[in-house]
Amino acid sequence: METTDAFAGLECVDCGGSYDPADVSHRCPDCDGFLDPTYDYDAIDLDRETLAARPFDSLWRYEELLPFTRESAVTTNEGATALVDCPDLADELGIDRLLIKDEGRNPTGSTTDRGLSVALTAASQHGASDVALATTGNGGQAAAAYAGRAGLESHSYVPSRSSFSNKAMINVHGGDMNVVGGRYDDAVGAFEEGLAENDDWYSVQSFVMPYRHEGAKTTLYEIVEGLEWEVPDIVAYPTGVGVGLIGAYKAATELRELGLVDDLPGLYAAQADGCAPIVDAFENGHDEHEPVETPDTICGEIEIADPPASARVLEALAETDGGAVATEDRDILEAAVQVAQHEGLEMAPSPAAAASGVWELAERGEFDGSETVVIVNTASGNKEGDVLRSHLMSQGV
């Protein structure tokens, strides 16, 4: 495998076992726990000046902190997205500074491109011919795109309520799409059946394989570097499975380990009231979530009733003095519209949960006015423009 010099291997977060990434590709072979890439940070010579001298061209500019070499990467120059100042909204919220990290500018329009770039690089280096996953939509589109780039076949299991745009583009990229009646959990069940029937399929499912959060963590690198190494007080993530938050927590601890920053940002999970297992667990002081029996939200991308890595998400919130917030669908849709109309940025409904969550925190009086807050817009609004337009029409617009 073409790995970077500091990549030390894979470590099980449950039993602590260590494994060679050439031999182990997915879950822990001893306890079936989640595996996490580890690095020899003492071997990494990376400072602010070195990064400043590099082109801001893709997530692979942080090669030293990734498992695979840039030369071997399956990439379409994902990452390197804009961090946009929103002064009018900052004034409205009563804080010093509000910024939106606009991940909708990634090649397939969502932040999942970051994780799938690293995941498909791993699949290619393991000699895979086919990759497969269950997805709420964006991941299937990204997997099909990067599989095509790598010369592999992709198989996506998508709930029927996934957006038309995502389903259409999975096919456009040449992916095999299996539309499953019901919701995400039903798609996961069908995916697991398909995986069991096809021994040659390589799973790129989040937290089944250990690399998607490695791509996701580069979002936080870019946020901190874009703020000239000032750590924001709050980074708000729309949260379903939790890949973004777990990646952000890892990135923040790595930057501190390398001496590039001194502090960690407060990480906040934002969910919809109709499906908020992480928020419920956080507010009740639990270490893990209770599955939501009847999820019901327009925010399909984050409608994850039974997130598999909730313990790690909750740990990230606790260790950064962060928090969790849930808001109603109508407030989430209105937040997306307000961001579009006042700042010109397009947010899909699910990522708008983070904007709505920040508004809710302001209304609760949780800001003192000095904060720098970053909202991560994980997907472009044009993926679900019809949903946003329907919201406007319901308001008589």
C-alpha positions in Angstrom: 0.0 0.0 0.0 1.1 3.5 -0.7 0.9 5.0 2.8 2.3 8.1 4.2 5.4 8.0 6.4 3.6 8.8 9.7 0.7 6.5 9.2 1.3 3.9 11.9 -1.7 1.6 11.4 -5.2 0.9 12.6 -6.2 0.8 16.3 -9.5 -0.6 17.7 -11.3 2.1 19.8 -13.0 -0.7 21.8 -10.3 -3.3 22.6 -7.1 -1.3 21.8 -5.7 -3.8 19.4 -3.4 -2.7 16.6 -3.5 -3.9 13.1 -1.6 -3.6 9.8 -3.8 -1.7 7.3 -2.5 -3.9 4.5 -4.1 -7.0 6.2 -7.2 -5.5 7.9 -9.6 -3.3 6.0 -12.7 -2.9 8.0 -13.8 -3.8 11.6 -11.5 -5.2 14.4 -10.8 -8.9 13.7 -10.8 -9.6 17.4 -13.8 -7.8 18.8 -15.6 -6.3 15.8 -15.0 -2.8 17.1 -14.4 0.4 15.1 -10.9 0.9 13.8 -9.2 4.3 13.7 -6.1 5.2 11.7 -3.2 6.2 14.0 -0.1 8.3 13.3 3.4 8.8 14.7 3.0 12.6 15.3 6.6 12.9 16.3 7.5 12.0 12.7 5.3 14.8 11.3 7.2 18.0 10.5 4.4 20.4 9.6 4.1 24.1 10.6 1.9 27.0 9.7 4.4 28.5 7.2 4.7 25.2 5.3 1.0 25.0 4.9 0.7 28.7 3.9 3.2 28.1 1.1 1.1 25.3 -0.4 -1.8 25.8 -2.9 -5.2 25.7 -1.3 -6.3 23.1 -3.9 -7.7 20.0 -2.2 -7.9 18.1 1.1 -4.7 16.2 0.0 -2.6 19.3 0.9 -2.7 17.8 4.4 -1.1 14.6 3.1 1.1 14.1 6.2 -2.0 13.7 8.3 -3.7 11.3 6.0 -3.2 7.5 5.6 -2.4 7.5 1.9 0.0 9.5 -0.3 -1.4 12.3 -2.5 0.1 10.6 -5.5 -2.0 7.5 -4.9 -5.2 9.3 -4.1 -8.5 8.9 -5.9 -9.4 12.5 -6.1 -11.3 15.2 -8.0 -9.8 18.0 -5.9 -12.4 17.8 -3.2 -12.1 20.0 -0.2 -10.5 23.5 -0.2 -14.0 25.0 0.1 -14.9 28.5 1.0 -15.2 29.8 4.5 -17.6 32.7 4.2 -18.0 35.6 6.6 -21.6 36.5 7.3 -21.5 39.8 9.2 -25.2 40.6 8.9 -26.2 37.3 10.4 -23.6 37.7 13.1 -25.2 41.0 14.1 -28.6 39.4 14.1 -27.3 36.7 16.4 -25.5 39.1 18.7 -22.1 37.5 18.3 -18.8 38.9 17.1 -18.4 36.7 14.0 -20.3 34.1 12.1 -18.9 32.1 9.2 -20.3 29.4 7.0 -18.0 26.6 5.8 -19.6 26.0 2.4 -19.1 22.3 1.7 -21.7 22.5 -1.0 -18.9 23.5 -3.3 -17.3 20.1 -3.3 -17.4 18.2 -6.7 -20.7 16.3 -6.1 -22.1 19.1 -3.9 -21.6 17.7 -0.5 -19.0 17.1 2.2 -19.2 13.3 1.7 -16.8 13.8 -1.2 -14.0 14.1 1.4 -14.6 10.8 3.1 -15.3 8.9 -0.2 -12.1 10.2 -1.7 -10.1 8.6 1.1 -12.4 5.5 1.2 -12.0 4.8 -2.5 -8.3 5.3 -2.2 -8.3 2.5 0.4 -10.5 0.3 -1.7 -8.3 0.7 -4.7 -5.1 -0.1 -2.7 -6.8 -3.2 -1.4 -7.5 -4.4 -4.9 -11.3 -4.0 -4.8 -13.4 -4.3 -7.9 -16.8 -3.2 -6.3 -17.7 -0.9 -3.5 -21.0 -0.8 -1.6 -22.8 1.2 1.0 -26.2 2.2 2.4 -26.8 5.9 2.1 -29.3 8.6 2.7 -28.3 10.0 -0.7 -25.2 12.2 -0.8 -22.9 9.3 0.0 -24.3 7.2 -2.9 -23.7 10.0 -5.3 -20.2 10.6 -4.1 -19.4 6.9 -4.0 -20.6 6.5 -7.6 -18.5 9.4 -8.7 -15.3 8.3 -7.0 -15.7 4.7 -8.0 -16.0 5.8 -11.6 -12.9 7.8 -11.2 -11.1 4.7 -9.8 -12.4 2.3 -12.4 -14.5 0.4 -9.9 -18.2 -0.4 -9.7 -20.4 1.0 -7.0 -23.6 -0.3 -5.4 -25.7 2.0 -3.3 -28.8 1.2 -1.2 -30.9 4.3 -1.0 -34.2 4.9 0.9 -37.1 5.7 -1.5 -37.5 9.1 0.2 -34.0 10.2 -0.8 -33.9 13.3 -3.1 -34.4 12.9 -6.8 -31.2 14.7 -7.5 -29.1 12.3 -5.6 -30.8 9.2 -7.1 -30.5 10.7 -10.6 -26.8 11.5 -10.2 -25.9 8.0 -8.8 -27.2 6.7 -12.2 -25.5 9.4 -14.2 -22.1 8.4 -12.6 -22.8 4.8 -13.6 -23.6 3.5 -10.1 -25.8 0.5 -9.4 -28.7 1.9 -7.3 -31.0 -0.1 -5.2 -34.0 1.9 -4.0 -35.4 0.5 -0.8 -38.9 1.2 0.5 -38.9 2.9 3.9 -36.1 4.9 5.6 -32.4 4.7 6.2 -32.5 1.7 8.5 -34.3 -0.3 5.9 -31.6 0.6 3.4 -29.0 -0.6 5.8 -30.7 -3.9 6.2 -30.9 -4.4 2.4 -27.2 -3.3 2.1 -26.2 -5.9 4.6 -28.1 -8.6 2.7 -26.4 -7.5 -0.5 -23.0 -7.5 1.1 -23.5 -11.1 2.4 -24.5 -12.3 -1.0 -21.4 -10.7 -2.8 -18.1 -11.7 -1.3 -16.2 -9.4 -3.7 -17.9 -6.2 -2.6 -15.8 -3.8 -0.5 -17.9 -1.9 2.1 -17.3 1.9 2.2 -20.0 2.2 5.0 -19.1 4.8 7.7 -17.5 3.2 10.7 -17.6 -0.2 9.0 -14.5 0.8 7.2 -12.0 3.1 9.0 -11.3 5.9 6.6 -14.3 8.1 5.9 -13.8 10.2 9.0 -10.2 10.7 7.9 -11.4 12.6 4.9 -14.0 14.4 6.9 -11.5 15.7 9.5 -9.8 17.9 6.9 -12.9 20.3 7.1 -11.8 21.4 10.5 -8.1 21.8 9.4 -9.4 24.2 6.7 -11.6 26.1 9.1 -8.8 26.7 11.6 -6.3 27.6 8.9 -8.8 29.9 7.3 -9.2 31.8 10.6 -5.5 32.3 10.6 -5.1 29.6 13.3 -7.6 31.2 15.7 -9.8 28.4 17.0 -13.5 29.3 16.8 -15.6 29.1 19.9 -18.2 26.9 18.3 -18.4 24.7 15.2 -21.9 23.6 14.5 -22.4 20.4 12.5 -25.7 18.9 11.2 -25.5 15.4 12.6 -26.8 12.1 11.5 -24.3 9.3 11.6 -21.7 11.7 13.1 -18.8 11.3 10.7 -18.2 15.0 10.5 -18.2 15.6 14.2 -15.9 12.6 14.9 -13.6 13.7 12.2 -13.6 17.3 13.6 -12.7 16.1 17.1 -9.8 14.1 15.7 -8.6 17.0 13.6 -8.7 19.4 16.6 -6.8 17.0 18.8 -4.2 16.5 16.1 -3.7 20.2 15.5 -3.1 20.6 19.3 -0.8 17.6 19.4 1.3 19.2 16.6 1.5 22.5 18.4 -0.4 24.3 15.7 -3.2 25.4 18.1 -3.6 25.5 21.9 -7.3 25.0 22.2 -10.2 22.9 21.0 -13.3 24.4 19.4 -16.6 23.7 21.1 -18.3 21.1 18.8 -22.1 21.2 18.6 -24.4 18.5 17.1 -27.5 19.9 15.4 -30.4 17.7 14.7 -34.1 17.9 13.8 -36.7 17.4 16.6 -38.3 14.6 14.7 -35.0 12.5 14.9 -32.6 13.7 17.6 -31.1 10.7 19.3 -27.7 12.4 19.9 -29.4 15.5 21.3 -31.6 13.4 23.6 -28.6 11.4 24.9 -26.6 14.6 25.5 -29.3 16.4 27.3 -30.0 13.4 29.5 -26.3 12.8 30.3 -26.1 9.4 28.6 -23.0 7.9 27.1 -24.9 6.4 24.2 -28.2 7.0 22.5 -31.6 5.3 22.6 -32.8 4.5 19.0 -35.7 6.7 17.8 -38.7 4.4 17.2 -40.6 6.6 14.8 -38.3 9.2 13.1 -40.1 11.9 11.3 -38.3 14.9 9.7 -38.0 16.5 6.3 -34.2 16.4 6.9 -33.6 13.0 5.3 -29.8 13.3 5.2 -29.6 13.4 9.0 -32.6 11.2 9.8 -30.5 8.5 11.4 -32.6 6.8 14.1 -29.9 4.5 15.4 -26.4 6.1 14.8 -23.7 3.4 15.1 -21.0 5.6 16.7 -23.1 7.7 19.1 -20.7 7.0 22.0 -17.8 8.6 20.0 -20.0 11.6 19.0 -21.0 12.2 22.6 -17.4 11.9 23.7 -16.4 14.6 21.1 -19.1 16.9 22.4 -18.1 16.4 26.1 -14.3 16.6 25.5 -14.7 19.9 23.7 -17.2 21.5 26.1 -19.6 21.5 23.2 -23.3 20.7 23.1 -26.3 19.5 21.1 -29.4 21.3 19.9 -32.5 20.2 18.0 -35.0 22.4 16.2 -38.3 21.9 14.4 -38.5 21.3 10.6 -40.2 24.6 9.9 -37.4 26.5 11.7 -34.8 24.5 9.8 -36.3 25.3 6.4 -36.7 28.9 7.3 -33.0 29.1 8.4 -32.0 27.8 4.9 -34.2 30.5 3.3 -32.8 33.2 5.4 -29.2 32.2 4.7 -29.9 32.2 1.0 -31.7 35.6 1.0 -29.3 37.4 3.3 -25.9 35.9 2.5 -26.4 34.3 -1.0 -25.4 30.9 0.2 -27.4 27.8 -0.6 -28.0 25.2 2.1 -30.0 22.0 1.7 -32.6 21.3 4.5 -30.4 18.9 6.5 -27.4 21.2 6.9 -29.7 24.0 7.7 -30.3 22.2 11.0 -26.9 23.6 12.0 -28.0 27.2 11.2 -31.3 26.7 12.9 -29.5 25.3 15.9 -27.2 28.3 16.2 -30.3 30.6 16.0 -31.8 28.5 18.8 -28.7 28.9 21.0 -28.8 32.6 20.5 -32.5 32.8 21.5 -31.6 30.8 24.7 -29.1 33.5 25.6 -26.1 31.2 25.4 -23.9 33.7 23.6 -22.2 36.6 25.4 -21.4 38.5 22.2 -17.7 37.8 21.8 -18.0 34.4 20.0 -16.7 33.3 16.7 -19.2 30.7 15.4 -18.7 28.4 12.3 -21.7 26.6 10.7 -20.8 23.7 8.5 -23.0 23.7 5.4 -22.6 20.0 4.4 -24.6 20.1 1.1 -25.6 22.4 -1.6 -29.2 23.8 -1.5 -29.8 22.8 -5.2 -29.9 19.2 -4.2 -33.3 19.8 -2.6 -34.4 23.1 -4.0 -37.9 21.8 -4.5 -38.3 21.2 -0.7 -37.2 24.8 0.0 -39.5 26.2 -2.6 -42.4 24.2 -1.2 -41.7 25.8 2.2 -41.9 29.2 0.7 -45.1 28.4 -1.1 -46.6 27.2 2.2 -45.8 30.6 3.6 -47.6 32.2 0.7 -44.5 33.4 -1.0 
